[in-house]
């Protein structure tokens, strides 16, 4: 059995994502042929997993600019939000989520209006560096 790379989108997740992704509109002017969706998704997953910049993507995926453009468009259209909701719903259906026992990490929540300024100025030295 061939082991799939850790950055590659698993087949069940690919099926969900490919059903959520809006269809590519064809241009009246023609243009380039459509890119294979699997290569785009795997390219996006590769960048997210490895943390590299888009331009350093290996050539086995769709081009870096294509993957980045798809990523930006899907982000604007809420594709990743829909994917998250769909996966959460499926997990809840299969394993169940105890919604009464949830908590939130406060480091992920921004203070409203940045918090209040209720202390004096900094105690740092007033020396000026030269």
N, C-alpha and C positions, 0 to 999 in steps of 0.2 A: 504494500500500500504506500503510495507516494504521499509524503508529508507536505502539506501546503505551507508556504511561508507565513510567518506571523502577521505580516503587514497586508496580506491579501484578504480581500473581502470574502468572508465565507459564503458558500452558495445559498443557504437559506436567507441570509441578510441581503445578498444580491437580488434575490427574487422579490423581496419586500421593496427594496430601494428602486428596482427597475419598474415596479408597478406604481410607485409614487412620483417618479421623475416625470415632469411634463414632456410630451412629445416634442421633438425638434421640428420647428416650422421650416418648410421648404421655401427657398427663395425663388421668385419668378425669374431671377437673372441666372439661375443655375448655381454656380459656386462650387466649393469643394465638396467631395463626397462626405457623407456623415462618418463620424469617428465611431469606432466600436465602443459601446457603452461600458463594457467590462474593463477595457484598458483605461478609460477615463476614471472609473470608480477605483480601480486598483491604484492608479497614480495618485489620486486624492488621499486614499488610505495610506499610501507609502509616505507621502509628505507629512501627514498628521502623525503617523507612528514614529518616523525617524526624526522629525523636526528639522529637516533640511530646508533650504530655500527652494522655491519652485524651479528656478533655473538650473539647479543641480540634479534634477530628476534623471534617472537612467533612461536611455532611449527605448527600452522595452515597453514603455507606456506610450500613451498619446503624448503629443508635444507638451512641454511645460506650460506654454501660454494657453493651450487649449484646456488643459486640466484646470488651470487657475481661473480661466473664464467660466467654465462650467461650475466650479466651486462658488465663485462670486454670484453667479446667476441663481444657483440653487439656494444659496444663503438668503438672497433677497426674496425669493419666492417661498421661503419657509419649508423647503424640502427636508432639511435636517430636523426641524421641529416636528414635522409630520412623521418622520422616521422614528424619532424618539418616542412619540406618543403611540405609534403602532407597535413598536417593540415592547413598550411598557404594558400596553393592553394585552398583548400575547403572553407576556410573562405572567401577568395577573391571572389570565385565563388558565394557564397551565399549572402554575405553582401557587398562586394566590399571594396577594400583598395585604398585610395587616395595616390598613390605612389609619387605624387609630394609634399606632405606635410609630409615628414618623417624627423625625427631628430635622432641624436645619442647622447647617454650619454657618455661624455668624460671619466667618471670614468671606463668605460668598455673597453677602448682602451688604450693599452700600448704605451707609447711614443717610437718612433723609437730609437733604441740604448740607451734607458734609459735617453734620454735628454742630454743636454750639461752641463758640469761642468763650469759654468761661475761665480762662487762666491768664496770668500775666505773660508778658513777653518772655522769650527764651532766656535761660540763665547762662548762655554761652558767653565766653569772653568777648569783649567788644574790640579786641585787637584786630587790626587790619593786616592781612598778609601782604608781603611785598614780593 
